[in-house]
Amino acid sequence: MSSLVDIVPTVLDWYGIQYPTYSIFKHRPAVKLTGKSLLPVLQQEPKTGWDVVYASHNLHEVTMYYPMRVVRTRQFKLIHNLNHKMPFPIDQDFYVSQSFQDLLNRTRAGQKTHWYKTLQDYYYRDQWELYDVVNDPGEVENLAQTYRKLFGELKDALLAWQNVTADPWICAPSAVLENSGVYKDNPQCLSMDNGL
């Protein structure tokens, strides 16, 4: 499995260029690439090391802010909807499409949408969504409450990746990361007391 974070390492590898060493913030470790070069994979099918990818999404366009973090294995996908209390935004082009207008009009009329989700379910997503993408490719059944052990393992892996990438949303949605002032040497997630 590969993702967009593998593009830069691949291009650098292709041209034989070393990734520069630098830090974004004072007192933080040097930035490092989390992706891998795809060039070795083109030569030989890998036996290990290509079984997990991570994803980060903040917005699609300025009116579509909805941060999400994802870890995906060959069989499972865990999605963390950071602003799950906020409705999932609709792209302006999608809104005027025949498909969405049909869903919207059927919902307003109290009719079946002929879709596995209601419009309400589409807008308001669970904070954590876990899907078996092999046996449930449509991602219909959220297994986050059923597969608690796997959920915990994937959640820990996602948190570790967020830590490595210095993700400013690492504490969201229930807390805010404070890494300056008295916390500069020991960053903390400080509760926002928002009930989440």
Disulfide bonds with the S-S distance in Angstrom:
Cys171-Cys189 1.89
